[in-house]
Amino acid sequence: MDLYSLLREMADSWGLLALTLIFIGVVAWAYRPGARKLHEDIANIPLRNDELPPDDCCENCTGDCAGKRLAEEVR
């Protein structure tokens, strides 16, 4: 048996087993009991800072800033 055939046979059997075990380990790590809070926190990242800026959006405001226009559109 030449080296290529030996390596291919090892990759076919042990490689498949190793990748299956890695996959099961990743799934088990994602669904572990302590991960729920972390996953919920990560899922809420886009919703954290959804408040509009205050009416006085900057110290040198001329009255036509985007924050005021956005606040008026929401009202």
CORDACOR-V43705 format. One record per backbone hydrogen bond with DSSP energy under -1.0 kcal/mol. NH is the residue of the N-H (numbers start at 1). CO is the residue of the C=O. If there is no record, write none. Layout:
nh	co
NH	CO
NH	CO
This chain:
nh	co
6	2
7	3
8	4
9	5
10	6
11	7
12	8
13	9
14	10
15	10
17	13
18	14
19	15
20	16
21	17
22	18
23	19
24	20
25	21
26	22
27	23
28	24
29	25
30	26
31	27
35	32
39	35
40	36
41	37
42	38
43	39
44	40
45	42
48	45
57	55
61	58
69	65
70	66
71	67
72	68
73	69
74	70
75	71
